[in-house]
């Protein structure tokens, strides 16, 4: 935990510079920048720079692949609003659980279980983001996770592809590699299992929620199905799922699940 006021001031300057950069690049919108800077500063203060670098890896990769082939995904009607810039709701949904584990780690230093929970939350977020953003570009139609014989349109909540699943696994491996590179974990099978296992299972749970309870809407202008309550700059019509369970709520619940799985993996292997 950082308590020195100069370190906190320096940390604030660093996250502000990074925030301004991401805003200029169109990765996060203005309110999203404020949310990301707040989360980043909290994680640095309570967890340390190693925690922050792992968070920054997720935010950077998420931004890059949200922008990747954006025009193609936009034609499909499956893009983030504001030209791909992430909102504050999206930022918090994907990082608040990791923040809680970082705060807990600051209060209970050297707890490996809390470090595992942090990795699990971030790994779930990056796995889900990559599975979505890369999976949308698959040449093959997705299959519904609750009924794999059922082919669905690209972007359908709960739809999965081999490309997306592979991308999700890669996300977990990336977090494992970065965590080792910054000295967060040793290059052990445990850290790999935590990051890849929790990330993949958390991402899979996200897809399951998407297929079963996530709210779905239909655009009143173009008629497309969407996860968003606004499309073509107009309110959409609720056609299925629980109205409260929007994409951000599903992401939040999935990161809780992924973090819990990570702690469980750690405890099972180390006990």
Number of C-alpha atoms within 10 A of each C-alpha: 18 17 9 9 9 10 13 16 11 11 21 19 14 14 22 19 13 17 24 16 14 21 18 12 13 17 26 28 22 19 15 22 25 18 21 28 22 16 21 26 23 22 28 26 22 24 24 19 19 19 24 22 18 24 28 16 17 25 23 15 16 22 20 16 17 23 19 15 13 17 12 13 20 14 9 15 17 21 20 17 15 12 16 20 23 24 21 18 14 20 20 20 21 30 25 19 24 29 26 18 23 27 20 17 23 20 13 13 15 10 12 15 20 25 25 26 32 32 33 36 32 31 39 38 33 30 33 34 26 28 27 27 24 22 26 26 19 15 10 14 18 24 20 22 22 15 11 12 9 12 16 16 15 23 23 21 26 23 27 27 23 14 19 24 21 16 23 31 25 20 29 29 22 22 28 27 20 16 23 17 14 14 12 20 20 15 14 10 9 19 26 21 19 28 33 27 23 33 36 29 23 31 30 23 23 26 26 21 23 26 20 15 18 24 24 25 23 21 21 15 12 10 13 15 22 22 22 20 18 16 22 13 10 11 15 22 18 18 13 13 17 13 14 12 18 19 20 17 15 23 28 22 19 29 32 22 23 34 32 21 22 34 21 17 22 21 13 9 9 9 5
